[in-house]
């Protein structure tokens, strides 16, 4: 379940964008990890609120996000 990270948690985060993203892509997200939280933000407007996930919740999510759907014929 996502939670709103406190301001102190995000001051020195190092953000990473997916290698599948491009600078002109329509929908990109960036992530930054700390020992207790994985933070997620919209790379198109980094001023928007962040989402924060417990490391275990993020680890449960990633295998589902990594599945590439088959192309429709």
Backbone torsions as a table, in degrees:
resi	resn	phi	psi	omega
1	UNK	NA	132.5	-179.9
2	UNK	-72.5	153.8	175.1
3	UNK	-140.5	158.1	-179.6
4	UNK	-83.9	117.9	-180.0
5	UNK	-71.7	149.8	177.0
6	UNK	-75.5	157.2	-177.1
7	UNK	-58.1	-35.8	-179.1
8	UNK	-65.5	-25.4	-178.7
9	UNK	-74.0	-18.7	-168.2
10	UNK	-113.3	1.2	-172.9
11	UNK	-61.9	-40.1	-173.9
12	UNK	-118.6	34.6	-178.1
13	UNK	-74.0	147.6	174.3
14	UNK	-107.8	116.9	-173.9
15	UNK	-94.2	143.4	178.4
16	UNK	-127.9	136.4	176.5
17	UNK	-104.7	148.7	178.8
18	UNK	-56.7	144.5	176.0
19	UNK	-68.2	-14.6	176.5
20	UNK	-83.9	-10.4	-178.7
21	UNK	-84.1	152.5	173.9
22	UNK	-123.1	164.2	-179.7
23	UNK	-65.1	-26.1	-180.0
24	UNK	-105.5	14.5	-179.4
25	UNK	-67.4	147.9	-175.5
26	UNK	-75.0	-26.5	-176.3
27	UNK	-147.3	99.1	-179.0
28	UNK	-122.3	146.7	173.3
29	UNK	-122.8	157.1	175.1
30	UNK	-123.3	150.5	177.6
31	UNK	-127.0	151.3	174.5
32	UNK	-140.9	131.3	-175.9
33	UNK	-109.2	141.9	169.7
34	UNK	-122.5	172.9	-178.7
35	UNK	-58.8	-28.9	-176.5
36	UNK	-111.7	-13.7	-171.2
37	UNK	-142.5	142.9	168.3
38	UNK	-108.2	119.7	-178.6
39	UNK	-97.1	143.9	-178.7
40	UNK	-131.5	137.1	176.9
41	UNK	-142.4	162.7	176.5
42	UNK	-80.8	119.4	-176.6
43	UNK	-72.4	-17.8	179.2
44	UNK	-77.3	-27.2	178.7
45	UNK	-145.7	88.1	-174.1
46	UNK	-70.8	-5.6	177.4
47	UNK	-80.9	-14.8	179.0
48	UNK	-66.3	160.0	179.3
49	UNK	-59.6	149.5	176.9
50	UNK	-89.4	157.3	166.9
51	UNK	-107.4	146.6	176.2
52	UNK	-128.0	137.0	-179.1
53	UNK	-127.4	141.9	172.0
54	UNK	-60.9	146.2	-177.5
55	UNK	-55.7	-41.3	-179.9
56	UNK	-64.8	-40.1	178.7
57	UNK	-65.2	-41.6	178.3
58	UNK	-63.3	-42.5	179.6
59	UNK	-62.7	-34.4	176.4
60	UNK	-69.8	-33.5	-176.8
61	UNK	-76.3	-41.0	-171.0
62	UNK	-54.5	-43.2	179.4
63	UNK	-59.1	-32.7	178.5
64	UNK	-74.0	-35.1	179.3
65	UNK	-73.4	-25.3	-176.3
66	UNK	-82.0	-10.7	-179.2
67	UNK	-73.7	125.6	178.9
68	UNK	-94.2	119.3	-178.9
69	UNK	-69.0	152.1	177.2
70	UNK	-68.6	148.2	176.6
71	UNK	-70.5	140.7	175.5
72	UNK	-75.3	143.2	-179.3
73	UNK	-98.0	NA	NA
